[in-house]
Amino acid sequence: MLPPETGRAGFAGALRSEFTKIRSTRSTYWTLFALIVVCIGIGALATAGTASHPQGISPAGFDATQQSLAGLYVGQLVIAALGALTITSEFTTGMIRTSLAVQPRRGTVFAAKGVVFAVVTLITGLIASFGSFLVGQAILSGTHLSATLGQPNVLRAVIGGALFLTACGMLAYGLGAILRHTAAAISAAIGLLFVLTVLVQFLPMSWQDNVDKWMPALAGSQIWTTKVSPGAHQFPAWGGFAVLAGYAAVAIIAGLVLFRTRDA
């Protein structure tokens, strides 16, 4: 007769459990598929408009990479919804109590969920970013405006698009842990990433120059640009991404603290 198992469930087991959950949820596949379609589709439309009237556009000032990645503006909202659902859905269904019964170490559960979601988002983001870039540049290939991955900052921008989506998703994940309500978490994420960016545009221009660069989506989007517009008051690529990552880190840390201290 074998002795009873005495070891506690570890982080590796928690990772396998969370991967099984996200893999077995059909809505996850559809959401990730929608993310790819939206990013590539909007990028194709944006580049097609330029390709139809390339006259008078200077390659020196035109960012072909950024335009082909224009779908990320909408893609951030799609991945934010999935990021919030990753954790709020378990509170809604009550499955969180089962998860904590199997793995009582709350920090392990929270970290495993976040890691699995981040990896899935990064992989999907890379597919969406490279797909958007390749389709966009194929559309622009008949003009003098197309770009290649070997040009300065282009590869960083394309990979940066995936990092941008991942950071947006993790920001929503943290908000989901804080609010524990799907609609509230998605609304908060959209407010931070989109609505707040729009509202800033109504500020006096002298204020915008100082406020714009601290908005999470605007700051983070610098990572998928290859050229800086003259007079732009923005952080450089990695500096802007650090601002977005900072927002996500604050939300995740706050979510972890609350996840460990509140009743399930």
TIDREN-703780 format. One record per residue (C-alpha): x, y, z; residue number from 1. Coordinates in nm, 4 decimals. Example, Ala and Ser with C-alpha at 12.3 -4.5 7.8 and 13.67 -1.06 7.14 Angstrom:
// TIDREN-703780
REC          u          v          w     i
REC     1.2300    -0.4500     0.7800     1
REC     1.3670    -0.1060     0.7140     2
***
This chain:
// TIDREN-703780
REC          u          v          w     i
REC     0.0000     0.0000     0.0000     1
REC     0.1391     0.3392    -0.1032     2
REC     0.1809     0.6032     0.1686     3
REC    -0.0490     0.9043     0.1415     4
REC     0.0858     1.2052    -0.0412     5
REC     0.1981     1.4772     0.1947     6
REC     0.3402     1.7372    -0.0435     7
REC     0.1572     2.0594    -0.1086     8
REC     0.0454     2.1660    -0.4522     9
REC     0.3178     2.3827    -0.5973    10
REC     0.3433     2.6609    -0.8506    11
REC     0.3971     2.4202    -1.1419    12
REC     0.0716     2.2442    -1.0588    13
REC    -0.1077     2.5779    -1.0326    14
REC     0.0244     2.6745    -1.3750    15
REC    -0.1042     2.3513    -1.5287    16
REC    -0.4426     2.4051    -1.3646    17
REC    -0.4745     2.7620    -1.4910    18
REC    -0.3627     2.6638    -1.8398    19
REC    -0.6294     2.3922    -1.8448    20
REC    -0.8937     2.6466    -1.7411    21
REC    -0.8030     2.9005    -2.0063    22
REC    -0.7662     2.6313    -2.2732    23
REC    -1.1015     2.4723    -2.1976    24
REC    -1.2980     2.7972    -2.2192    25
REC    -1.4363     2.8418    -2.5711    26
REC    -1.4847     3.2174    -2.5300    27
REC    -1.1101     3.2553    -2.4828    28
REC    -1.0419     3.1195    -2.8310    29
REC    -1.3020     3.3452    -2.9884    30
REC    -1.1716     3.6515    -2.8048    31
REC    -0.8117     3.5858    -2.9064    32
REC    -0.9225     3.5173    -3.2641    33
REC    -1.1177     3.8437    -3.2623    34
REC    -0.8073     4.0239    -3.1370    35
REC    -0.6003     3.8973    -3.4292    36
REC    -0.8722     3.9750    -3.6855    37
REC    -0.9309     4.3256    -3.5477    38
REC    -0.5617     4.4138    -3.5395    39
REC    -0.4870     4.2843    -3.8891    40
REC    -0.8130     4.4125    -4.0386    41
REC    -0.7876     4.7691    -3.9092    42
REC    -0.4188     4.7834    -3.9968    43
REC    -0.4990     4.6697    -4.3507    44
REC    -0.7687     4.9351    -4.3876    45
REC    -0.5339     5.2062    -4.2585    46
REC    -0.2529     5.1130    -4.4968    47
REC    -0.4921     5.0640    -4.7894    48
REC    -0.6102     5.4216    -4.7512    49
REC    -0.2529     5.5459    -4.7693    50
REC    -0.1618     5.3145    -5.0582    51
REC    -0.4469     5.4520    -5.2666    52
REC    -0.3147     5.8102    -5.2358    53
REC     0.0607     5.7971    -5.1682    54
REC     0.1352     6.1164    -5.3560    55
REC     0.2847     6.3934    -5.1497    56
REC     0.3651     6.1715    -4.8500    57
REC     0.7308     6.1857    -4.7518    58
REC     0.8934     5.8578    -4.6403    59
REC     1.1033     6.0593    -4.3951    60
REC     0.8014     6.1590    -4.1906    61
REC     0.5692     5.8646    -4.2565    62
REC     0.5703     5.5766    -4.0071    63
REC     0.4615     5.2780    -4.2150    64
REC     0.5097     5.0415    -3.9203    65
REC     0.2874     5.2396    -3.6866    66
REC     0.0152     5.2683    -3.9480    67
REC     0.0111     4.8943    -4.0144    68
REC    -0.0236     4.8410    -3.6376    69
REC    -0.3157     5.0848    -3.6056    70
REC    -0.5450     4.7984    -3.5076    71
REC    -0.3732     4.7861    -3.1681    72
REC    -0.5783     5.0905    -3.0670    73
REC    -0.8873     4.8682    -3.0729    74
REC    -0.7030     4.5484    -2.9848    75
REC    -0.6110     4.6915    -2.6451    76
REC    -0.9814     4.7022    -2.5552    77
REC    -1.0364     4.3411    -2.6634    78
REC    -0.7475     4.2086    -2.4561    79
REC    -0.8494     4.4266    -2.1612    80
REC    -1.1893     4.2566    -2.1586    81
REC    -1.0247     3.9133    -2.1568    82
REC    -0.7788     4.0204    -1.8872    83
REC    -1.0602     4.1254    -1.6573    84
REC    -1.2600     3.8082    -1.7305    85
REC    -0.9607     3.5886    -1.6496    86
REC    -1.0125     3.6532    -1.2807    87
REC    -1.3600     3.8046    -1.2397    88
REC    -1.5318     3.5071    -1.4054    89
REC    -1.4264     3.2838    -1.1158    90
REC    -1.5736     3.5238    -0.8630    91
REC    -1.8959     3.5384    -1.0652    92
REC    -1.9356     3.1609    -1.0838    93
REC    -1.7962     3.0877    -0.7380    94
REC    -1.5193     2.8710    -0.8875    95
REC    -1.2638     3.0769    -0.6981    96
REC    -1.3570     2.8896    -0.3794    97
REC    -1.2837     2.5582    -0.5497    98
REC    -0.9506     2.6895    -0.6793    99
REC    -0.8497     2.8026    -0.3315   100
REC    -0.9611     2.4742    -0.1784   101
REC    -0.7238     2.2895    -0.4114   102
REC    -0.4465     2.5463    -0.3752   103
REC    -0.4923     2.7455    -0.0524   104
REC    -0.1884     2.9639    -0.1143   105
REC    -0.3613     3.2633    -0.2638   106
REC    -0.0453     3.4277    -0.3902   107
REC     0.0358     3.1145    -0.5910   108
REC    -0.3110     3.1067    -0.7483   109
REC    -0.2981     3.4759    -0.8354   110
REC     0.0531     3.4522    -0.9825   111
REC    -0.0281     3.1392    -1.1838   112
REC    -0.3358     3.3016    -1.3366   113
REC    -0.1360     3.6110    -1.4264   114
REC     0.1576     3.4197    -1.5774   115
REC    -0.0623     3.1945    -1.7933   116
REC    -0.2686     3.4878    -1.9154   117
REC     0.0436     3.6961    -1.9890   118
REC     0.2081     3.4155    -2.1890   119
REC    -0.1078     3.3477    -2.3917   120
REC    -0.1513     3.7194    -2.4570   121
REC     0.2105     3.7681    -2.5590   122
REC     0.1991     3.4814    -2.8081   123
REC    -0.1308     3.6016    -2.9529   124
REC    -0.0004     3.9580    -2.9591   125
REC     0.3066     3.8510    -3.1560   126
REC     0.0832     3.6790    -3.4131   127
REC    -0.1383     3.9880    -3.4378   128
REC     0.1536     4.2321    -3.4586   129
REC     0.3584     4.0429    -3.7146   130
REC     0.0454     3.9620    -3.9144   131
REC    -0.0588     4.3285    -3.9151   132
REC     0.2879     4.4419    -4.0179   133
REC     0.3288     4.1889    -4.2983   134
REC    -0.0189     4.2509    -4.4419   135
REC     0.0219     4.6270    -4.4134   136
REC     0.3593     4.6315    -4.5833   137
REC     0.2324     4.4022    -4.8581   138
REC    -0.0391     4.6598    -4.9276   139
REC     0.2175     4.9402    -4.9281   140
REC     0.4681     4.7439    -5.1385   141
REC     0.3616     4.9187    -5.4580   142
REC     0.4470     5.2578    -5.3098   143
REC     0.7644     5.4243    -5.1865   144
REC     0.6406     5.4134    -4.8265   145
REC     0.6742     5.0485    -4.7189   146
REC     0.9081     4.9353    -4.4419   147
REC     1.1043     4.6165    -4.3691   148
REC     1.1940     4.4454    -4.0429   149
REC     1.5595     4.5246    -4.1052   150
REC     1.5093     4.8998    -4.0924   151
REC     1.5913     5.0909    -3.7710   152
REC     1.3407     5.0411    -3.4862   153
REC     1.0967     4.8380    -3.6976   154
REC     1.1495     4.4978    -3.5337   155
REC     1.1372     4.6619    -3.1899   156
REC     0.8088     4.8299    -3.2808   157
REC     0.6464     4.5083    -3.4056   158
REC     0.7507     4.3112    -3.0980   159
REC     0.6569     4.6149    -2.8921   160
REC     0.3015     4.5865    -3.0223   161
REC     0.2743     4.2462    -2.8533   162
REC     0.4277     4.3828    -2.5326   163
REC     0.1776     4.6703    -2.5426   164
REC    -0.1172     4.4316    -2.5646   165
REC     0.0241     4.2178    -2.2833   166
REC     0.0660     4.5178    -2.0542   167
REC    -0.2902     4.6349    -2.1288   168
REC    -0.4229     4.2892    -2.0510   169
REC    -0.2296     4.2702    -1.7238   170
REC    -0.3585     4.6143    -1.6233   171
REC    -0.7131     4.4829    -1.6699   172
REC    -0.6212     4.1642    -1.4817   173
REC    -0.5131     4.3711    -1.1832   174
REC    -0.8293     4.5812    -1.2000   175
REC    -1.0348     4.2625    -1.2121   176
REC    -0.8732     4.1422    -0.8902   177
REC    -0.9424     4.4773    -0.7269   178
REC    -1.3065     4.5117    -0.8332   179
REC    -1.4068     4.1406    -0.8607   180
REC    -1.6914     4.2366    -1.0949   181
REC    -1.6626     4.1815    -1.4709   182
REC    -1.8540     4.4864    -1.5936   183
REC    -1.6865     4.7164    -1.3428   184
REC    -1.3363     4.5886    -1.4243   185
REC    -1.3859     4.6136    -1.8011   186
REC    -1.5339     4.9619    -1.7638   187
REC    -1.2403     5.0733    -1.5478   188
REC    -0.9879     4.9326    -1.7962   189
REC    -1.1581     5.0988    -2.0937   190
REC    -1.1785     5.4210    -1.8957   191
REC    -0.8054     5.4201    -1.8263   192
REC    -0.6943     5.3046    -2.1696   193
REC    -0.9404     5.4832    -2.3962   194
REC    -1.1829     5.7283    -2.2367   195
REC    -0.9151     5.9052    -2.0339   196
REC    -0.7031     5.9447    -2.3482   197
REC    -0.9963     6.1082    -2.5282   198
REC    -1.0822     6.3403    -2.2393   199
REC    -0.7269     6.4704    -2.2209   200
REC    -0.7670     6.6054    -2.5741   201
REC    -1.0170     6.8607    -2.4402   202
REC    -0.7587     7.0149    -2.2078   203
REC    -0.5781     7.3357    -2.3079   204
REC    -0.2863     7.2608    -2.5382   205
REC    -0.0322     7.3768    -2.2810   206
REC    -0.1722     7.1183    -2.0377   207
REC    -0.1867     6.8412    -2.2952   208
REC     0.1877     6.8628    -2.3526   209
REC     0.2472     6.7680    -1.9890   210
REC    -0.0436     6.5292    -1.9332   211
REC    -0.0512     6.3274    -2.2583   212
REC     0.2733     6.1436    -2.1947   213
REC     0.1444     6.0087    -1.8634   214
REC    -0.1709     5.8540    -2.0091   215
REC    -0.1208     5.4753    -2.0075   216
REC    -0.2310     5.4002    -2.3650   217
REC    -0.0606     5.7029    -2.5210   218
REC     0.2609     5.6407    -2.3322   219
REC     0.2588     5.2694    -2.4054   220
REC     0.1902     5.3195    -2.7754   221
REC     0.5334     5.4781    -2.8173   222
REC     0.6811     5.1278    -2.8119   223
REC     0.5231     5.0497    -3.1512   224
REC     0.6322     5.3661    -3.3310   225
REC     0.9557     5.4026    -3.5267   226
REC     0.9588     5.7786    -3.5793   227
REC     0.8960     6.0687    -3.3443   228
REC     0.6910     6.3580    -3.4787   229
REC     0.8594     6.6999    -3.4521   230
REC     0.7432     6.8778    -3.1385   231
REC     0.5921     6.5653    -2.9851   232
REC     0.5938     6.5787    -2.6062   233
REC     0.6195     6.2073    -2.5447   234
REC     0.8586     5.9740    -2.3679   235
REC     1.0902     5.7655    -2.5876   236
REC     0.9773     5.4155    -2.6824   237
REC     1.0917     5.2213    -2.3767   238
REC     1.0231     5.5110    -2.1407   239
REC     0.6627     5.5310    -2.2584   240
REC     0.6217     5.1558    -2.2250   241
REC     0.7598     5.1791    -1.8709   242
REC     0.4770     5.4214    -1.7850   243
REC     0.2144     5.1729    -1.9081   244
REC     0.3912     4.8866    -1.7303   245
REC     0.3945     5.0983    -1.4138   246
REC     0.0153     5.1372    -1.4260   247
REC    -0.0175     4.7614    -1.4743   248
REC     0.2235     4.6876    -1.1885   249
REC     0.0332     4.9116    -0.9465   250
REC    -0.2970     4.7455    -1.0396   251
REC    -0.1495     4.3955    -1.0061   252
REC     0.0123     4.4659    -0.6685   253
REC    -0.3074     4.6214    -0.5337   254
REC    -0.5071     4.3288    -0.6715   255
REC    -0.2731     4.0768    -0.5097   256
REC    -0.2957     4.2465    -0.1704   257
REC    -0.6757     4.2478    -0.1844   258
REC    -0.6897     3.8929    -0.3228   259
REC    -0.4913     3.7692    -0.0226   260
REC    -0.6810     3.9615     0.2423   261
REC    -1.0475     3.9518     0.1350   262
REC    -1.2872     3.6616     0.1665   263
REC    -1.3441     3.4637    -0.1521   264
***
